[in-house]
Amino acid sequence: MSDNNNSVVAVFSGHDQAEAAIKELQKSGFDMKQLSIVGKGYHVEEQVVGYYNLGDRVANWGKTGAFWGWIWGLVFGSAFFFIPGVGPVMIGGPIVLWLVGALETAVVFGGVSALGSALIGVGIPKDSVLRYETALKVDKFLVIAHGTQADVERARSILDTNAAESTDIHSNLKQFNATTVASNKIAV
């Protein structure tokens, strides 16, 4: 198994703290294409069902628009989904592929949202996923650094020193990729 299938998940109380930590990761030379972020931070009156984009930059208007515009310029992949039980969620980075893979392959685990199912599907324990979903429900942000064990240990150190409420390392995760997603689609 590849040593690149590790992640550290940090919970931040707001986008300002998440942004400061991401800037420190960037300054340290961490590969921004190996970074994911999940947060609500998008409050509108419209009932948007979902949107995702796995390549180009996405525009966002609203009180955290500058933050999300900056994030989407750094990471690979972006999405906006309404997740029942969690609400409207903005997502950037490789985690978008995990979520789309879970949705397209109909991977659903009891008691968690589609996002939770995607996280469980790649190997993050359900108890951790429940804590992350609870954090999102109260408008906190998740910053997830992916890579080798050494990469995620270094990222954890940076995230911990930049006001993360908690950090958890998850090792030996499965990976969703475009080939896997395409070959696992369920015919309707």
N, C-alpha and C positions, 0 to 999 in steps of 0.2 A: 504494500500500500504506500502511496506517495506520502512524503512528510509534509506536503503542502496543505493537507486537509485538516487544519486546526483553526480555531477562531477564539478570540477573546471578545466577550460581550460586556460593554460598560453601560450603566444606566446613569443618565444625567437629568437633573431637575428641570433644565430649560435649554433652549437653543443657544443662549449665550455661552453656557458652560460647555456644551457639546462643540460649539464653534471654536472656542479657545483650545480645547483638547485636540481637535482636528488640525488646527494650525500648528500646534506643537508636533504632532505626528508628521505633518508635511515638512516642517523645518528639520526634523531628524532624518529625513530622507526616506520615510516609509512610503511604499508604492501606493499612491492614492487609488489606483485601479483595484486594489485589494481591500478597499474600505467600503463598508455599507453603513447606512444610517436610516433609522426608522423613527418617525415622529408624526404627531397629528399636526399641530401648527398651521392648519389651513382651515379656517372657519368661514363658510359661506352659507347662503340661504338655499342654494341650489341643491338638488338631490342627485349628485353625480354618482353613477354606478361604478365606473372604473376606467382607468387609462394606464397604459404602460408603454414604454419606449426603451428599447435595448441598445440605442446607439447615439442618437442626436440629443442635443441639449433641449430642455423643455423650459418654457417660460411659465412663470407663476406670478400672480398678482395677489396681494394681501399683506397682512402685517409682517409675515416672515418671508415674503417674496425674495428679498435680497439674499437671505440666508440660503433658501432652497436653490436659487439661481446659481449661487456660488458653489454649493454642494454638487449640483448636477454638472457643473463645468469640471469638477475634479474626478468624479467617479464614473464607472461604466454602468449604464442602465439607470432608468428612472421609472417611477410608477406612482399613480394615485389610485387608491382603491377605497371603496366604502366597505369596511369589514364589519359585519354584524357582531354586536357585542363589544366592539372596540371603537368603531366610528370611522370617520375619514382619516386615512393614513397616507402620508407621503413616504416614499421609499426610494433610496438611491444605492447603487452598488450591486455586487454579485448576488445579494439576497433577492433581488428582483427575479433573477433566473430561478432561484429556489421556489419562490412563490408561484411564478407562472408554471413551473414544472409541476408543482403540487396541484394547481388548479386544472391544468391540462390532462394530468394523469389521474384525476379524481382521487388523490390521496387525501383521506380525511380521517382524523383521529378524534374520538369522542371527547367532548368537554372543552375543546379549544377551537379557535377561529381558523380560517384558511391559512393565515400567517403562522399561527401556532403549529398547524399541521405540517407546513413546509419546514419549520425549524425541527420538529420531531422527526420528520422524514429524512433529514440529513444527519440525525443522530444526537441532537441536543435533548437532554433528559426532560421529560414532561414537567417535573417540578420547577425546573428553571424556566421553561416556556411559560408556565402559569404566572411566575413572577414578572416576566417581561411583558406579558399581555396586561397584567394589572398596572404596571408602570405606564404603559401606553394609554390606558384608559384614563389616567389622571394627568395626561399631557406631558409626560416625561419623554425623553429621547433615548434611543438605543444607538450606540456607536459600536460597530462590529468590525474588528480587524481580522483579516484572513491571511493565512500563510503558513510558513514552517513553524515548528515549535519555538525556535529562536526568535522569529519575527513576532509572534504573538506574545512571548514573554517580554520583549522589548516594548511592544505597544502597550501591554498591561502596565508596565512601569510608568510610561508617559501618561496614560489615562488615569491611573491612580493619583498621580501628582497634580492632576488638573481637575480636581473636584468631582470625580466619578463617585456616585453614591455606592456603587458596587461594581466589581469586575469578576467575571467567571471565565476560565479557560475551558474550552471543549476541544478534545483531541480526537483524531481518527474519524472525522466526519465523512459522510458520503458526499459526492458532488453531483448536483444536477448540471447537465450540460445540454447544449442544443440538440445533439445527436440522441441522447437519452430521452429527452422530452419528445422529440419527433417520433421515435420508435415506440413510445409507450402511450400514444394518444388512444383514447377509447373511442371506437366508432359508435355513432348514435344512429 
